[in-house]
Amino acid sequence: MDENSQNYGIVLTTVSSQSEGRAIASALIEAHLAACVSMMPVHSIYTWQGQVNSDQEWQLAIKTNLALFDPLSAKIKELHSYELPEIIALPIVAGFPPYLNWIAENIKQNIQ
């Protein structure tokens, strides 16, 4: 395991449209809460309010320092259209050091 990777992670959320995803991604980048947000179209099958649903969505993979999870999560909730948005964090257990340094440089003003 790379010692430098232990603070870094990917936060996942799904949104209803590409435009909503772009708005959330832009806000996170502009606030320096994330270094990069990748957007991918996905098809989700899930249970909501007792019914099985099948929807086209966009998944956002947000690269960040997990020390920023609380403000990042708050920003997502502020902008998200879902009543109960998915906001989960996965740690990066190893990573290419120059890439991890790039993440750090792009969010450093938020890390004390």
C-alpha distances in whole Angstrom, upper triangle without the diagonal:
4,6,9,8,8,12,12,14,16,20,22,26,29,32,36,36,35,37,35,32,33,34,31,29,31,31,28,27,30,29,26,24,22,22,22,24,24,27,28,31,30,33,32,34,34,36,38,41,41,42,39,39,38,37,36,33,31,27,25,21,21,18,18,16,17,19,21,22,25,27,25,26,30,30,30,32,35,35,34,37,36,37,34,31,28,25,22,18,15,12,9,6,5,8,11,11,15,15,13,16,18,18,18,21,23,22,22,26,25,22,24
4,5,5,7,10,11,13,16,19,22,26,29,32,35,36,34,36,34,31,31,33,30,27,29,29,26,25,28,27,24,22,20,19,20,22,23,26,27,31,31,33,33,35,35,38,39,42,43,43,41,40,39,38,36,33,30,27,25,21,20,17,16,15,16,17,20,21,24,25,24,26,29,29,29,31,34,34,33,37,36,37,34,31,28,25,22,18,15,12,9,7,5,7,9,8,12,12,10,12,15,15,15,18,20,19,19,23,22,20,21
4,6,6,9,10,13,17,20,23,26,30,33,36,37,35,37,35,32,32,33,30,28,29,29,26,25,28,26,23,21,20,19,21,23,25,28,29,33,33,35,35,37,36,39,40,42,44,44,42,41,40,39,38,35,32,28,26,22,21,17,16,14,14,15,18,20,23,24,23,25,28,28,28,31,33,34,34,37,36,37,34,31,28,25,22,19,16,12,11,9,8,10,11,10,13,14,11,12,16,15,14,17,19,18,18,21,21,17,19
4,6,7,8,11,15,18,21,24,28,31,34,34,33,34,32,29,29,30,27,25,26,26,22,22,24,23,19,18,17,16,18,20,22,25,27,31,31,34,33,36,36,38,39,41,43,43,41,40,39,38,36,33,30,26,23,20,18,14,13,11,12,13,16,17,21,22,21,23,26,26,26,29,30,31,31,35,34,35,33,30,27,24,21,17,15,12,10,9,8,8,10,7,10,11,7,9,12,11,10,13,15,15,14,18,17,14,16
4,6,5,8,11,15,18,21,24,27,31,31,30,31,29,26,27,28,25,22,24,24,21,20,23,22,18,17,15,14,16,18,19,22,24,27,27,30,30,32,32,34,35,38,39,39,38,36,35,34,32,29,26,23,20,17,15,12,11,9,10,12,15,15,19,20,19,20,24,24,23,26,28,28,28,32,31,32,29,26,24,20,18,14,12,8,6,6,6,6,9,8,11,10,7,9,12,10,10,14,15,15,15,18,17,15,17
4,6,8,12,14,17,21,24,27,31,32,31,32,30,27,28,28,25,23,25,25,21,21,24,22,19,17,16,16,18,19,21,24,25,28,28,31,30,32,31,33,34,36,38,38,37,36,35,34,33,30,27,23,21,18,16,13,11,9,9,10,13,14,17,19,18,19,22,23,23,25,27,28,28,31,30,31,28,25,23,19,16,13,11,7,7,6,8,9,12,12,15,14,10,13,15,13,12,16,17,16,16,19,17,15,16
4,7,10,12,16,19,23,25,29,30,29,30,28,25,25,26,22,20,22,22,18,18,21,19,16,14,13,14,16,17,19,22,24,27,27,30,29,31,31,32,33,35,37,38,36,35,34,33,32,28,26,22,19,16,14,11,9,5,6,7,10,11,14,15,15,16,19,20,20,22,24,25,25,29,28,29,26,23,21,17,15,11,11,7,8,9,10,11,14,13,15,13,10,12,13,11,10,14,14,12,12,15,13,11,13
4,7,10,13,17,20,23,26,27,25,27,25,21,22,23,20,18,20,19,16,16,19,17,14,12,10,11,12,14,16,19,21,24,24,27,26,29,28,31,31,34,36,36,34,33,32,30,29,25,22,19,16,13,11,8,6,4,6,8,10,10,14,15,13,15,18,18,18,21,23,23,23,27,26,27,25,22,19,16,13,10,9,6,6,8,9,9,12,11,13,11,8,10,11,8,9,12,12,11,12,15,14,12,15
4,7,10,13,17,20,23,24,23,24,22,19,20,21,18,16,18,18,15,15,19,17,15,12,10,11,11,12,13,16,18,21,21,23,23,25,25,27,27,30,32,32,30,29,28,27,25,22,19,16,13,10,8,6,6,6,6,9,10,9,13,15,12,13,17,17,16,19,21,21,21,24,23,25,22,18,16,13,10,7,5,4,5,8,10,10,13,14,15,12,10,13,13,10,11,15,14,13,15,17,15,14,18
4,6,10,13,16,20,20,19,21,19,16,17,18,15,13,16,16,13,14,17,17,15,12,9,10,10,9,10,12,14,17,17,20,19,22,22,24,25,28,29,29,27,26,25,23,21,18,15,12,9,6,5,5,6,8,8,12,11,10,14,15,11,12,16,15,14,17,19,19,18,21,20,22,19,16,13,10,8,6,5,6,7,11,12,12,15,16,17,13,12,15,14,11,13,16,15,14,16,19,17,16,20
4,7,10,13,17,18,17,19,16,13,15,16,13,12,15,15,11,13,17,16,14,11,9,12,11,9,11,12,14,16,16,18,17,20,19,22,22,25,27,26,25,23,23,21,20,16,14,10,8,6,5,7,8,10,8,12,10,8,11,12,9,9,13,13,11,13,16,15,14,17,17,18,16,12,10,7,5,4,6,9,10,14,16,16,18,19,20,17,15,18,17,13,15,18,16,14,17,19,17,17,20
4,7,10,14,15,15,17,14,12,14,15,12,11,15,15,13,15,18,18,17,14,12,14,12,10,10,10,11,13,12,15,14,16,16,18,19,22,24,23,21,20,19,17,16,13,10,7,6,5,6,9,11,13,12,15,14,11,14,15,11,10,14,13,10,13,16,15,13,15,14,16,14,10,7,6,5,6,8,11,13,16,18,18,20,22,23,19,18,21,20,16,19,21,19,18,21,22,20,20,24
4,7,10,12,13,14,11,9,12,13,10,11,14,14,12,15,18,17,18,15,13,16,14,11,11,10,11,12,11,13,12,15,14,16,16,19,21,21,19,17,17,14,14,10,8,6,5,7,8,12,13,16,15,17,15,13,14,15,11,10,13,12,8,10,13,12,10,12,11,13,11,7,5,5,7,9,11,15,17,20,22,22,24,25,26,22,21,24,22,19,21,23,20,19,23,24,21,22,26
4,7,9,10,12,10,8,12,13,11,11,15,15,15,17,20,20,20,17,16,18,16,12,11,9,9,9,9,10,9,12,12,15,14,18,20,19,17,14,13,11,10,6,5,4,6,9,11,15,17,19,18,21,19,16,18,18,14,13,15,14,10,12,14,12,9,10,9,12,11,7,6,8,10,13,15,18,20,23,25,24,26,28,28,24,24,27,25,22,24,26,23,22,26,27,24,26,29
4,6,8,9,7,6,10,10,9,11,14,14,14,17,19,19,20,18,17,19,17,13,13,10,10,10,10,11,11,14,14,16,15,18,20,19,18,14,14,10,9,6,5,6,8,11,13,17,19,22,21,23,20,18,19,18,15,14,15,14,10,11,13,10,7,8,8,11,11,8,9,11,13,16,18,21,23,26,28,27,29,31,30,26,26,29,26,23,26,27,24,23,27,27,25,27,30
4,7,9,7,8,11,12,12,14,16,17,17,20,21,22,24,22,21,22,20,16,15,12,12,10,10,11,11,13,14,16,14,17,20,18,16,13,12,8,7,5,6,9,11,15,17,20,22,25,25,27,24,22,22,22,19,17,18,17,13,14,15,12,9,8,8,12,12,10,12,14,17,20,22,25,26,30,31,30,32,34,33,30,30,32,30,27,30,31,27,27,30,31,28,31,34
4,5,5,6,9,10,11,12,14,16,17,18,20,21,23,21,20,21,19,15,14,11,11,9,11,12,13,16,17,19,18,21,23,21,20,16,14,11,8,6,6,9,11,15,16,20,22,26,25,28,25,23,24,23,20,19,20,17,14,15,16,13,11,10,11,15,16,13,14,16,19,21,23,26,27,30,31,30,32,33,32,29,29,31,28,26,29,30,26,26,30,30,28,31,34
4,5,5,6,9,10,10,12,14,15,16,18,20,21,20,18,19,16,13,11,8,9,8,11,13,15,18,20,22,21,24,27,25,23,19,17,13,10,8,6,9,10,13,15,18,21,24,25,27,24,23,24,23,19,19,20,17,15,17,17,14,12,12,14,18,18,15,16,17,19,21,23,25,26,29,30,28,29,31,30,26,27,29,26,24,27,27,24,24,28,28,27,29,33
4,5,5,6,9,10,10,12,14,15,16,18,20,19,18,19,17,14,13,11,12,12,15,17,18,21,22,24,23,26,28,26,25,21,20,16,13,11,10,12,12,15,16,19,21,25,25,27,24,23,24,22,19,19,19,16,14,16,15,12,11,11,14,18,19,16,17,18,21,23,24,27,28,31,32,30,31,32,31,27,28,29,26,24,27,27,23,24,27,27,26,29,32
4,5,5,6,9,10,11,12,14,15,17,19,17,17,18,16,13,13,11,13,12,14,16,17,20,20,22,20,23,26,24,23,20,19,15,13,10,9,11,10,14,14,18,20,23,23,25,21,20,20,19,16,15,16,13,11,12,12,8,8,8,11,14,15,13,14,15,18,20,22,25,26,30,31,29,30,32,31,27,27,29,26,23,26,26,23,22,26,26,24,27,30
4,5,5,6,8,10,11,12,14,15,17,15,14,15,13,9,10,7,10,10,12,15,15,19,19,22,21,24,26,25,23,20,19,15,13,9,7,8,7,10,11,15,17,20,20,22,19,18,19,18,14,14,15,13,10,12,13,10,9,10,12,16,16,12,13,13,16,17,19,22,22,26,27,25,27,28,27,23,24,25,23,20,23,23,20,20,23,24,22,25,28
4,6,5,6,8,10,10,12,14,15,15,13,14,12,9,10,8,11,12,15,18,19,22,23,26,25,27,30,29,27,24,22,19,16,13,10,11,9,12,12,15,17,20,21,23,20,19,20,18,15,16,17,13,12,15,14,11,11,13,15,19,19,16,16,16,18,19,21,23,24,27,28,26,26,28,26,23,23,24,21,19,22,22,18,19,22,22,21,24,28
4,6,5,6,9,10,11,12,14,14,13,15,13,11,13,11,14,15,18,20,21,24,24,26,25,27,30,29,28,25,24,20,18,15,12,13,11,14,13,16,17,20,21,22,19,18,19,16,14,15,15,11,10,12,11,8,9,11,14,17,18,15,16,16,19,20,22,24,25,29,29,28,29,29,28,24,25,26,23,20,22,22,19,18,22,21,20,23,26
4,6,5,6,9,10,11,12,11,11,13,12,9,11,11,14,15,17,19,19,23,22,24,23,25,28,27,26,24,23,19,18,14,11,11,9,11,10,13,14,17,18,19,15,15,15,13,10,11,11,8,6,10,9,6,8,10,13,15,15,12,13,12,15,16,19,21,22,26,27,25,26,27,26,23,22,23,21,18,20,21,17,16,20,19,18,20,24
4,5,5,6,9,10,11,10,8,10,8,6,8,9,12,14,17,20,20,23,24,26,25,28,30,29,28,25,24,21,18,15,12,11,8,9,8,11,12,15,16,18,15,15,16,14,11,12,13,10,9,13,13,10,11,14,16,19,18,15,15,13,15,16,18,19,20,23,24,22,23,24,23,19,19,20,17,15,17,18,14,14,18,18,17,19,23
4,5,5,6,8,10,10,10,11,9,8,11,12,15,17,20,23,23,27,27,29,28,31,34,33,31,28,27,24,21,18,15,14,11,13,11,13,14,17,18,20,16,17,18,15,12,14,15,11,11,14,13,11,13,16,18,21,21,18,18,17,19,19,21,22,22,26,26,24,25,25,23,20,20,21,18,16,18,17,14,14,17,17,16,19,23
4,6,5,6,9,9,9,11,11,10,14,14,18,20,22,24,24,28,27,29,28,30,33,32,31,29,28,25,23,19,16,16,13,14,12,14,14,16,17,18,14,15,15,12,10,12,12,8,9,12,11,9,11,15,17,19,19,16,17,16,18,18,21,22,23,26,27,25,26,26,25,22,21,22,19,16,18,17,14,13,16,15,14,17,21
4,6,5,6,5,6,8,9,8,12,13,17,19,21,24,24,27,26,28,27,30,32,32,31,28,28,25,23,19,16,15,11,12,9,10,10,12,14,14,11,11,12,10,7,10,10,7,8,12,11,10,12,16,17,20,19,16,16,14,15,15,17,18,19,23,23,22,23,23,22,18,18,18,16,13,14,15,11,10,14,13,12,15,18
4,5,5,6,5,6,7,8,11,13,17,20,22,25,26,29,29,31,30,33,36,35,34,31,30,27,24,21,17,16,13,12,9,10,10,13,15,16,12,14,15,13,10,13,14,11,12,15,15,14,16,19,21,23,22,19,19,17,18,17,19,19,19,23,23,21,21,21,19,16,16,16,13,11,13,12,9,9,12,12,12,14,18
4,5,8,8,9,11,11,15,16,20,23,25,28,28,32,32,34,32,35,38,37,36,33,32,29,27,23,20,19,16,16,13,14,13,15,17,17,14,16,17,13,12,15,15,11,13,16,15,14,17,20,22,24,24,21,21,19,21,20,22,23,23,26,26,24,24,24,22,19,19,18,16,14,15,14,10,10,13,12,12,15,18
4,5,8,10,12,13,16,18,22,24,26,29,29,32,31,33,32,34,37,37,36,33,33,30,28,24,21,20,16,16,13,13,12,13,15,15,11,13,13,10,9,12,12,9,12,15,13,13,16,20,22,23,23,20,20,18,19,18,21,21,22,25,26,24,24,23,22,20,19,18,16,14,14,13,10,9,11,10,9,12,15
4,5,7,10,11,15,18,21,24,26,29,29,32,32,34,33,35,38,38,37,34,33,31,29,25,22,20,16,15,12,11,9,10,13,13,10,12,13,11,9,13,14,11,13,17,16,16,18,22,23,25,24,21,21,18,19,17,19,19,19,22,22,20,21,20,18,16,15,14,12,10,10,10,6,5,8,7,7,10,13
4,7,9,10,14,16,20,23,24,27,26,29,29,30,29,32,35,35,34,31,31,28,26,23,20,17,14,13,9,9,7,8,10,10,6,8,10,8,6,10,11,9,11,14,14,14,16,20,21,22,21,18,17,14,15,14,16,16,16,20,21,19,20,20,19,16,15,15,13,10,10,11,8,6,9,9,7,9,13
4,6,7,11,13,17,20,21,25,24,28,27,30,29,32,34,34,33,30,29,27,25,21,18,15,11,10,6,6,5,8,10,11,9,10,12,11,8,11,13,11,12,15,16,15,16,20,21,23,21,18,17,14,14,13,14,14,14,18,18,16,17,17,16,13,12,13,11,8,9,10,7,6,10,11,10,11,15
4,7,10,14,17,20,22,26,26,29,30,32,32,35,37,36,35,32,31,28,26,22,19,16,13,11,8,6,6,9,12,13,11,13,16,14,12,15,17,15,15,19,19,18,19,23,24,26,25,21,20,17,17,15,15,15,14,17,17,15,15,15,13,10,10,10,8,5,8,8,5,6,10,12,11,13,16
4,7,10,13,17,19,22,23,26,27,30,30,33,35,34,32,30,28,25,23,19,16,13,10,8,6,5,8,11,14,16,14,14,17,16,13,15,18,15,15,18,19,18,18,21,22,25,23,20,18,16,16,15,15,15,14,18,17,15,15,16,14,11,11,13,10,8,11,12,9,10,13,15,15,16,20
4,6,10,13,15,19,19,23,24,26,26,29,32,31,29,26,24,21,19,15,12,10,6,6,4,6,9,13,14,17,15,14,17,16,12,14,16,14,12,16,17,15,15,18,19,22,20,17,15,14,14,13,14,15,15,19,19,17,18,19,18,14,14,16,14,11,14,15,12,13,16,18,17,18,22
4,7,10,12,16,17,21,22,25,26,29,31,30,27,24,22,20,17,14,10,8,6,5,7,8,12,16,17,20,18,17,20,19,15,16,19,17,15,18,20,17,17,19,20,23,21,17,16,15,15,15,15,16,16,19,19,17,18,20,19,15,16,18,15,14,17,18,15,16,20,22,21,22,26
4,7,9,13,15,18,20,23,23,27,28,27,24,21,19,16,13,10,6,6,5,7,9,12,15,19,19,22,20,19,21,20,17,17,19,17,14,17,19,16,15,17,17,21,19,16,15,15,15,16,16,19,18,22,22,20,21,23,22,19,20,22,19,17,21,22,19,19,23,24,23,25,28
4,6,10,12,16,18,21,22,26,27,25,22,19,17,14,11,9,5,5,7,8,12,14,18,21,21,25,23,21,24,23,19,19,22,20,17,20,21,18,17,18,18,21,20,16,15,16,16,17,17,20,19,23,23,21,23,25,24,21,22,24,22,20,24,25,22,23,26,28,27,28,32
4,7,10,13,16,19,20,24,25,22,20,16,13,11,7,6,4,6,9,11,15,18,21,24,24,28,25,23,26,25,22,21,23,21,18,20,22,19,17,17,17,20,19,16,15,17,18,19,20,22,22,26,26,25,26,29,28,24,25,28,26,24,27,28,25,26,30,31,30,31,35
4,6,10,12,16,17,21,22,19,16,14,11,8,6,5,6,6,10,12,16,19,22,25,24,28,26,23,25,26,22,21,24,22,19,20,23,20,17,17,16,19,18,15,14,16,16,18,18,22,22,25,26,25,27,30,30,26,26,29,27,25,28,30,27,27,31,33,31,32,35
4,7,10,14,15,19,19,16,13,10,7,6,5,6,8,9,13,15,19,22,25,28,27,30,28,26,27,28,24,23,25,24,20,21,24,21,18,18,16,19,18,16,14,17,18,20,20,24,25,27,29,28,30,33,33,29,30,33,31,29,32,33,31,31,34,36,34,35,38
4,6,10,12,15,16,13,10,8,6,5,6,7,9,10,13,15,19,22,24,27,25,29,27,24,25,26,23,21,23,23,19,20,22,21,17,16,14,16,15,13,12,15,16,18,19,23,24,27,28,28,31,33,34,30,30,33,32,29,32,34,31,30,34,35,33,34,37
4,7,10,13,13,10,7,6,4,7,9,10,13,13,17,19,22,25,27,29,28,31,29,26,27,29,26,23,25,26,22,22,25,23,19,18,15,17,15,15,13,17,17,20,21,25,26,28,31,31,34,36,37,33,33,36,35,32,35,37,34,34,37,38,36,37,40
4,6,10,10,8,6,5,7,9,11,12,14,14,17,19,22,25,27,29,27,29,28,25,26,27,24,22,24,24,21,20,23,22,18,17,14,15,13,13,12,15,16,19,20,24,26,28,31,32,34,37,38,34,33,37,35,32,35,37,34,33,37,38,35,36,39
4,7,6,5,4,6,9,11,14,15,18,17,20,22,24,28,29,31,28,31,30,26,26,28,26,23,24,25,22,20,23,23,19,18,14,14,12,13,13,17,18,21,22,26,29,31,33,34,37,39,40,37,36,39,38,35,37,39,37,35,38,39,36,37,40
4,5,5,6,7,10,12,15,15,18,18,20,23,24,28,29,31,28,30,29,25,25,26,25,21,22,23,20,18,21,21,17,15,11,11,10,12,12,16,18,21,23,27,30,32,35,36,38,40,41,37,37,39,38,35,37,39,36,35,38,38,35,36,39
4,6,8,10,13,15,18,18,21,21,24,26,27,31,32,33,31,32,31,27,27,28,27,23,24,25,22,20,22,22,19,17,13,11,11,14,15,19,20,24,26,30,33,35,38,39,42,44,44,41,40,42,41,38,40,42,39,37,40,41,37,38,41
4,7,10,13,16,19,20,23,23,26,28,30,33,34,35,33,35,33,30,29,31,29,26,27,28,25,23,26,26,22,20,16,15,14,17,17,21,22,26,28,31,34,36,39,40,43,45,46,42,41,44,43,40,42,44,42,40,43,43,40,41,44
4,6,10,13,16,17,21,21,24,27,29,32,34,36,33,36,34,30,30,32,30,27,28,29,25,23,26,25,22,19,16,16,15,17,18,21,23,26,28,32,34,36,39,40,42,45,45,42,41,44,43,40,42,44,41,40,43,44,40,42,44
4,7,10,14,15,19,19,22,25,27,30,32,34,32,35,33,30,30,32,29,26,28,28,25,24,26,25,21,19,16,17,16,17,17,20,21,25,26,30,32,34,36,37,40,42,43,39,39,42,41,38,40,42,40,38,42,43,40,41,44
4,6,10,12,15,16,20,22,25,28,30,33,31,34,32,28,29,30,27,25,26,26,23,22,24,23,19,17,14,15,14,15,15,19,20,24,25,29,31,33,35,36,38,41,41,37,37,40,39,36,38,40,37,36,40,41,38,39,42
4,7,10,13,15,18,21,24,27,29,32,31,33,32,28,29,30,27,25,27,26,23,22,25,23,19,17,15,17,16,16,16,19,20,24,24,28,30,32,34,34,36,39,39,36,36,39,37,34,37,39,36,35,39,40,37,39,42
4,6,10,12,16,18,21,25,27,30,29,32,30,27,28,28,25,23,25,24,20,20,22,20,16,15,13,16,15,14,14,18,19,22,24,27,29,31,33,33,35,37,37,33,34,36,34,32,35,36,33,33,36,37,35,37,40
4,7,10,13,16,19,23,26,29,28,31,29,26,27,27,24,22,24,23,19,20,22,19,16,15,14,17,17,15,15,18,19,22,23,26,27,30,31,31,32,35,35,31,31,34,32,30,33,34,31,31,35,35,33,35,39
4,7,10,13,16,19,22,25,24,27,25,22,24,24,20,19,21,19,16,17,19,16,13,12,12,15,14,12,12,14,16,19,20,23,24,27,29,28,30,32,32,28,28,31,29,26,29,30,27,27,31,32,30,31,35
4,7,10,13,16,19,22,22,25,22,20,22,22,18,17,19,17,14,16,18,15,12,13,13,16,15,12,12,13,15,17,18,21,22,25,26,25,27,29,28,24,25,27,25,23,26,27,24,24,28,28,27,28,32
4,7,10,13,16,19,19,22,20,17,19,19,16,15,18,16,13,15,17,15,13,14,13,16,15,11,10,11,12,13,14,17,18,21,22,22,23,26,25,22,22,25,22,20,23,24,22,21,25,26,24,26,29
4,6,10,12,16,16,19,16,15,17,17,13,13,15,14,11,14,16,14,12,14,14,17,16,12,10,10,11,12,13,15,16,20,21,19,21,23,23,19,19,21,19,16,19,21,18,18,21,23,21,22,26
4,7,10,13,13,16,15,13,16,16,13,13,16,15,12,16,18,16,15,18,17,20,18,14,12,10,10,10,10,12,12,16,17,16,17,19,19,15,15,18,16,13,17,18,16,16,19,21,19,20,24
4,6,10,10,13,11,11,14,13,10,11,14,13,11,14,16,15,15,18,18,20,18,14,13,10,10,9,10,12,12,16,16,15,17,18,18,14,13,16,14,11,13,15,13,12,16,17,16,17,20
4,7,9,12,11,11,14,14,11,13,16,15,14,17,19,18,18,21,21,24,21,18,16,13,12,10,10,10,9,13,13,12,13,14,14,11,10,12,11,7,10,12,10,10,13,15,14,14,18
4,6,8,7,8,12,11,9,12,14,14,14,17,18,18,19,22,22,24,22,18,17,13,12,10,10,10,10,13,14,13,14,14,14,11,9,11,10,7,8,11,9,7,10,12,11,11,14
4,5,6,8,11,11,10,12,15,15,15,18,20,20,21,25,24,26,23,20,18,15,13,10,11,9,10,12,13,13,15,14,15,13,9,11,11,8,7,11,10,8,9,12,10,8,12
4,5,5,9,10,9,11,13,14,14,17,19,20,20,23,23,24,21,18,16,12,11,8,9,8,10,12,14,15,17,17,18,16,13,14,15,11,11,14,14,11,12,14,11,10,13
4,6,8,9,9,11,13,14,16,17,19,20,21,25,24,25,22,20,18,15,14,11,12,11,13,15,17,17,20,18,20,18,14,15,16,13,11,14,14,11,11,12,9,8,10
4,6,6,6,8,10,11,12,14,16,17,18,22,22,22,20,18,17,13,13,11,13,13,14,17,19,19,21,20,20,18,15,16,16,12,12,14,13,9,10,11,8,8,10
4,6,5,6,8,10,10,12,14,15,16,19,19,19,17,15,13,9,9,8,11,11,14,17,19,19,22,21,22,19,17,18,18,14,14,17,15,12,14,15,11,11,14
4,5,5,6,9,10,11,12,15,15,19,18,18,16,14,14,10,11,11,14,15,18,20,23,23,25,25,26,23,20,21,21,17,17,19,18,14,16,16,12,12,14
4,5,5,6,9,10,10,13,14,18,18,18,17,15,15,12,13,13,16,17,19,22,24,24,26,25,25,23,20,21,20,17,16,18,16,12,14,13,10,11,14
4,5,5,6,9,10,11,12,16,16,17,16,13,13,9,11,11,14,15,17,20,22,21,23,23,23,20,18,19,18,15,15,17,14,11,14,14,11,12,15
4,5,5,6,9,10,10,14,13,14,12,10,10,7,9,10,13,15,18,21,23,23,26,26,26,23,21,22,21,18,18,20,18,15,18,18,14,16,18
4,5,5,6,9,10,13,14,14,13,11,12,10,12,14,17,19,21,25,27,27,29,28,29,26,24,25,24,20,20,22,19,16,19,18,14,16,19
4,5,5,6,8,12,13,14,14,12,13,11,14,15,18,20,22,25,27,26,28,28,27,24,23,24,22,19,19,20,17,15,18,17,14,16,19
4,5,5,6,9,10,12,11,8,10,8,11,13,16,19,21,24,26,25,27,28,27,24,23,24,22,19,20,22,18,16,20,19,16,19,21
4,6,5,8,8,9,9,7,10,9,12,15,18,21,23,26,29,28,31,31,31,28,26,28,26,23,24,25,22,20,22,22,19,21,23
4,6,9,10,11,12,11,13,12,16,18,21,24,26,29,31,30,32,32,32,29,27,29,27,23,24,25,22,20,23,21,19,21,24
4,7,9,11,12,10,13,13,16,18,21,24,26,29,31,30,32,32,31,28,27,28,26,23,24,25,22,20,23,22,20,22,25
4,6,8,9,7,10,10,14,17,20,23,25,28,30,29,31,32,32,28,27,29,27,24,26,27,23,22,25,24,22,24,27
4,7,9,8,11,13,17,20,23,26,28,31,33,33,35,36,35,32,31,33,30,27,29,30,27,25,29,28,26,28,31
4,5,5,9,11,15,18,21,24,27,30,32,32,34,36,36,32,31,33,31,28,30,31,28,26,30,29,27,29,31
4,6,10,12,15,19,22,25,28,31,34,34,36,37,38,34,33,35,33,30,32,33,30,28,31,31,28,29,32
4,7,9,12,16,19,22,25,28,31,31,34,35,35,32,31,33,32,28,30,32,29,27,30,29,26,28,30
4,6,10,13,16,19,22,25,27,28,30,31,32,28,27,29,28,24,26,28,25,23,27,27,24,25,28
4,6,10,13,16,19,22,24,25,27,29,29,26,25,27,26,23,25,27,24,22,25,26,23,24,27
4,7,10,13,16,19,22,22,25,26,27,23,22,24,23,20,21,24,21,19,22,23,20,20,23
4,7,10,13,16,19,19,23,24,25,22,20,23,22,19,20,23,21,19,22,23,20,20,23
4,7,10,12,15,16,19,20,22,18,16,19,19,16,17,20,19,17,19,21,18,17,20
4,7,9,12,13,17,18,20,17,15,18,18,15,17,20,19,18,20,22,20,19,22
4,6,9,11,14,15,17,15,12,16,17,14,15,18,18,16,18,21,19,17,20
4,6,7,10,12,14,12,10,13,14,12,13,17,17,16,18,21,19,18,20
4,7,11,12,15,13,11,15,16,15,16,19,20,19,20,23,22,20,22
4,7,9,12,11,9,13,15,14,15,18,19,19,20,23,22,20,23
4,6,9,7,7,10,11,11,13,15,16,17,18,22,21,19,22
4,6,5,6,9,10,11,13,14,16,17,18,22,22,20,23
4,5,5,6,9,10,10,12,14,16,16,20,20,18,21
4,5,5,6,9,10,10,12,15,15,18,20,18,21
4,5,5,6,9,10,11,13,14,18,18,17,20
4,5,5,6,9,10,11,12,15,16,14,17
4,5,5,6,9,10,10,14,15,13,16
4,5,5,6,9,10,13,14,14,17
4,6,5,6,8,12,12,12,15
4,5,5,5,9,10,9,12
4,6,5,8,10,10,13
4,6,8,9,10,14
4,6,6,7,11
4,5,5,8
4,6,7
4,6
4
